[in-house]
């Protein structure tokens, strides 16, 4: 579907089904715990088959973490699309804003983020996906850092990329701790300023 096209009936029906399944899953995770809740239980409570569940969500973790691979590609494309005179830090910030745009209302986003931050297996899955994002970004970060004509050691590009993601995680953690009342982007900017010695 193009950006300017209205969603079709099929699109709306699919989105409604996804929201219903997610509502059921989050309720069960809250009641029974993430690890104790099986996909069979979620499917049964949602009134669908497990096969149908997996047509909407590739895995149990995807119910919470979402489809991160497409967002990783969006992040890379957004960073690459920034003008060359934009600093690597600003280009990465713009990319993160695009790639982490909320999929859910604030209350649900907070519930999901809290679940991720308090469930070790979900934190591990999230970290694994974010590491793939960093791998996607590394060539573009190296290119931008070398625009002044000087070769950039890979360690330097890795450090910048890793720092940006560490700041993002710190900001989300602080946002969750605030009960969703803080400004997540402002928290990210504060974290980056702190590690760059700009405070």
Secondary structure by P-SEA (a helix, b strand, c coil): ccccccccaaaaaaaaaaaaaaaaaaaaaaacccccccaaaaaaaacccaaaaaaacccccccccccaaaaaaaaaaaaaaccccccaaaaaaaaaaaaacccccaaaaaaaaaaaaacaaaaaaaaaaaaaaaaaaaaaaaaaaacccbbbbaaaaaaaaaaaaaaaaaaaaaaaaacccccaaaaaaaaaaaaaccc
